[in-house]
Amino acid sequence: MSALWIGLDVGTTTVKASAYSPEGVCIAEAAVPSEVNQGSGGESEQDMASVRACVMRALAGLGGEIDVANVVSLGIAAQGDGFWAVDAEGEPVAPAMLWNDTRAAADLGALADCGATAAIGRGCRTALWAGTSGMLWRWLRASDGDAAGRVARVMTCADWVGHSLTGEWATDWSNASIPFLDFATRSYGETQFKALDCRDLADKLDPPRSAGTRLGGLTADAARATGLPEGVPVSVGTLDLSAMIVGMCMDRPGQTMMIMGTTAVVNILSDGLDPEDEPIGAAVLHPTAEIAIKVLAPTSGASALDWFTRLHPRTLGGQGAGEIAEKLNALVADVPPGANGVTFLPYLSGERAPFVASDIRAGFYGLSAATSKAEMGRAVMEGAAFSLRHCFASQGGLPTEPVQLSGGGSRNATWCQIIADIVQQVVIVSSASDQGLWGAACMGASAAGLGDPVMLAKRAEDHVTYRPEPANGPLYDRAFARYQVLSDSSRAVRARLGSLEGPGG
């Protein structure tokens, strides 16, 4: 019999399930779209019963492609944060409010103005946002007292899915991190509950555990719905980002992973995040190791390149992302590092890391009558990479170990080399794009007693390695210094313009 480990990833818009051999080879996969309901008042919701049904359909679809008798474990990863609540009978109180729900934004602004959010920064090393459980609980309590009165347990999506499959309740370290976990004590912090006036939420949260531990076995009802064997060990669910970290075999301080998708994410593993009243970005505890993951997410990643190429449909258009990237790479091939003095600030949608400024805007600096489209294209590619280096600079300096890079932008070889040169570190790109699912599968296998999940995640993968060109280091040091000066100045200019324009300007 060939053992199969199942990984489940419950995203905001899609539920994915994959079956793996212990060597990390994907044997079969299935995906089911899920529905998000959004409203004009900032609502972003999902029906909890519908999410459960999507999970069952995805697993049933996967089961139809494999010999289910060979399944030995199931691991869960899912979207994080938000507010998922059930009553005393374990039934949903209302639709889940998601991580990107903004109904509590005004309330958050008022709390920040009076300094109440500083306790959150000091406790869980995270800048609070509206789509977290504490803020959404405050909104529900003020807006629908009847629903709030029926809430008996509050959780994340992964916890709800785990309960749907096993009948058991638990949360893991990464999902429990924001906003009430005190990293210093690794327990829920009274100071944080008090700061948000959420003491009445404390007894509704499950104490955190490792995501590599066993939540329970697949129930008879879940087995009938999915076609999988009853009793299959299921792990405590974890955050999708944390599952990706495990799938990349990361559990040591100093390891770094970047995602270059539509937006970008810098993830730095650390055993010593200092408490701050106003931290930049977020932090979550590692799902299985006693370290933290610092998460910094600039707003612009590949979206900056997409914007630039859309401005030039005749010369940079194409049938797909690959063709467009080839044309852009050919355009900038002969432009030297630093783009001949042209700098692009990539704040097309404001910025959120390494500083928060929703009203800041993008722009070019250093244009002259002789500036070419090629120089501007190179500056856009460099500007998005400079925002990554800016995140590292805010955390104490450039990475000291090779950086793993994932996301659609990692398929652009020219851009990967630019990133390696700018962060002055080896950049490693894997041919695999399923690290989150694979990480979930490995945590499931760990829950079945098969070993440490990070060790289990080691598998044969093809990698492309980009090594920084030593000669480009000094050039990019100067170009990045210019970028920082312009970024600082842009924020100051934006503030002065705001005072001129007034409300609505």
Buried (B, 14 or more C-beta within 10 A) or exposed (E): EEBBBBBBBBBBEEBBBBBBBBEBEBBBBBBBEBEBEEEEEBBBBBBBEBBBBBBBBBBBBBBEEBEBEBBBBBBBBBBBBBBBBBBEEEEBBBBBBBBBBBBBBEBBEEBBEEEBBBBBBBBBBBBBBBBBBBBBBBBBBEEEEEBBEBBBBBBBBBBBBBBBBBBBBBBBBBBBBBBBBBBEEEEBBBEBBEBBBBEEBEEBBBEBBBBBBBBBBBBEEBBEBBBBBEEBBBBBBBBBBBBBBBBBBBBEBEBBBBBBBBBBBBBBBBEEBEBEEBBBBBBBBBBBBEBBBBBBBBBBBBBBBBBBBEEBEEEBEBEEBEEBBBBBBEBBEEBEBBBBBBBBBBBBBBBBBBBBBEBBBBBBBBBEEEBBBBBBBBBBBBBBBBBBBBBBBBBEEBBEEBBBBBBBBBBBBBBBBBBBBBBBBBBBBBEBEBBBBBBBBBBBBBBBEBEBBBEBBEBEBEEBEBEBBEEBBEBBBEBBEBBEEBBEEBBEBBEEEEEEEEEEE
